[in-house]
Amino acid sequence: MINNLLDIGIQGIQQGMQGAESAARRIARAGADGPEGTNTGNLLEPIVDLKLYERSVQASAQIVRTADETLGTLLDLKA
């Protein structure tokens, strides 16, 4: 069960990082699309997405941390 939680956490981190990279590319592309001031609307969605992916990675990292602590506690009790 703990291995399953670790897998879910790691998978969440990987997906969050991929999403963040995609959002960062969209931000960079929007910044290069035209003169300043004309692309502000193009930036809003990828910036929000980037923040959401950041939170997703943080939540997944907490899952990994909790599973690691639980596994450590179980090993301590077994020893």
Backbone hydrogen bonds, N-H to C=O, Kabsch-Sander energy under -0.5 kcal/mol:
donor,donor_aa,acceptor,acceptor_aa,energy
5,L,1,M,-1.9
6,L,2,I,-2.6
7,D,3,N,-2.5
8,I,4,N,-2.4
9,G,5,L,-2.7
10,I,6,L,-2.8
11,Q,7,D,-2.6
12,G,8,I,-2.3
13,I,9,G,-2.1
14,Q,10,I,-2.5
15,Q,11,Q,-2.6
16,G,12,G,-2.4
17,M,13,I,-2.5
18,Q,14,Q,-2.3
19,G,15,Q,-2.4
20,A,16,G,-2.4
21,E,17,M,-2.3
22,S,18,Q,-2.1
23,A,19,G,-2.6
24,A,20,A,-2.6
25,R,21,E,-2.2
26,R,22,S,-2.1
27,I,23,A,-2.2
28,A,24,A,-2.5
29,R,25,R,-2.7
30,A,26,R,-2.4
31,G,27,I,-2.0
32,A,28,A,-1.0
32,A,29,R,-0.5
33,D,29,R,-0.6
33,D,30,A,-0.6
38,T,35,P,-1.7
43,L,39,N,-0.8
43,L,40,T,-0.9
44,L,40,T,-1.1
45,E,41,G,-0.6
47,I,43,L,-1.9
48,V,44,L,-2.2
49,D,45,E,-2.7
50,L,46,P,-2.4
51,K,47,I,-1.9
52,L,48,V,-2.3
53,Y,49,D,-2.8
54,E,50,L,-2.0
55,R,51,K,-2.1
56,S,52,L,-2.2
57,V,53,Y,-2.4
58,Q,54,E,-2.2
59,A,55,R,-2.6
60,S,56,S,-2.4
61,A,57,V,-2.6
62,Q,58,Q,-1.8
63,I,59,A,-1.7
64,V,60,S,-2.1
65,R,61,A,-2.6
66,T,62,Q,-2.7
67,A,63,I,-2.5
68,D,64,V,-2.4
69,E,65,R,-2.5
70,T,66,T,-2.5
71,L,67,A,-2.5
72,G,68,D,-2.4
73,T,69,E,-2.4
74,L,70,T,-2.6
75,L,71,L,-2.4
76,D,72,G,-2.3
77,L,73,T,-2.4
78,K,74,L,-1.9
79,A,75,L,-1.7
